[in-house]
Amino acid sequence: MNLRALTLTLLTEWEEQGKYANLALSSHRMDSLTPEETARVTALFYTVTEHLLTLDYIALALAGRSGAEVRVHTLRLLRLGLSELLYLDGTPDYAAVAETVNLAEDRGEASFVNAILREAIRRRESGTLPLPDRKKNLARYLSVRYSVSLWIVKNYLRIYGEEDTEALLSFFEKHRGYDLSVNPLKISRDACLEKLIAAEIPATPFSDLSVRLSESVPPRTLPGFAEGEFHVQDGASALAVRILDPRAGERVIDVAAAPGGKSFAIAERMGDRGEVFSFDLHENKLSLIASGAARLGLTSLHIAARDGTDPDPALFGTADRVLCDLPCSGLGVLAKKPDLRYKSEEGTKELPALQKRILSASVRYLKKGGILVYSTCTLRKEENEDVVAAFLADHPDFSPVPFDAFGERWDGSMTAFPPKSGTDGFFIAKFQKNA
């Protein structure tokens, strides 16, 4: 099978059909591949999606043409070839060029692609690959260099300044691997770590119940997966549950639970004793929660479809703790979700209003003295600090609760900044209902 042709097909579907990257890669076309072939196609696919703006800029600059002047198929071929030449090891330059050229639809396209790719090799070797002038337009340079939409870069620059913004973008570019939340009902963190190391999986302890893998090994192939000894969950996401601090015998409500990682961690920290209501708007995602809970051996979850803006009156005033990990722009997880690099700014404008509505609805679940945690995986002030300020202004019966994280004492809210925390970008705020 021609792996480059398959990758080109998958990338075309990703772009034209608006599929998420992980769903595009779940195509039936991948079913007949060997593990080595699957790894190669996956690497090619993600290299193109993660570096899309950079590849397009270099291709068009070397061609001396605008995007409108280059056929879409031709540009896709150039992305594929350039990704191998500039980012991937293991294929000789001549082979990468020849195999890409072989995918051309006609002689004219083949000649054009061949010329651009060979010029890219020369410019790579001389260190003169084209990029925007950093001094003239910093935001534009960073956007192209790190392949992140311009509006997102401008948002980061406004909050963090030049040095920290580039550190953040560099983290997103280089960060690989993922974290596991250990199921203490099945195994200790140290025992889980020992099993992984014995299987030659590069793993290190990250927190009290988290283990970090430095490579992206398929989770299902890890020792202990089938036995329910862990689930995949970033360290910052696990931290939100630790800050919620659920206790055995309590009633806890996870307002937007899918795919279930935080509900699992809540139940595990409670010793699976008590009640965890795992709600989500999307009924088709509930099976992910149910199957995950079954694998982990958890029985305390009550899983149901529910709109977060329309809480269940039967549960009003009964919950000890409520977790609102809400829909957001996702600007803290660009390392893991390349699709979000190209997210439209327009699509984020309604999010703060939605977050405020869900928070205001969810507080009705709490008892007096109950705990509310609000979290997002974004770094936008509009969805984080501004939402918290508005919530406290509208709910004088709630007060911030200080907590400890990353070796610091926080005054009720914190942002995990990836270059410093080593996690996804994450915002967490904790409140208590006083009346």
Secondary structure, DSSP 4 states (H G I P E B T S, - for coil): --HHHHHHHHHHHHHHS---HHHHTT-GGGTT--HHHHHHHHHHHHHHHHTHHHHHHHHHHHHT--GGGS-HHHHHHHHHHHHHHHT--SS-HHHHHHHHHTT-SSHHHHHHHHHHHHHHHHHHHHT------TTT-HHHHHHHHHT--HHHHHHHHHHHHHHHHHHHHHHHHH---EEEEE-TTT--HHHHHHHHHHTT--EEEEETTEEEESS---GGGSTTTTTT-EEE--HHHHHHHHHH---TT-EEEETT-TT-HHHHHHHHHTTT-SEEEEEES-GGGHHHHHHHHHHHT---EEEEE--TTS--GGGTT-EEEEEEE-----TT-TTT-GGGGG--SGGGTTHHHHHHHHHHHHGGGEEEEEEEEEEES---GGGTHHHHHHHHHH-TTEEE--EEETTEEESSEEEE-HHHHSS--EEEEEEEE--
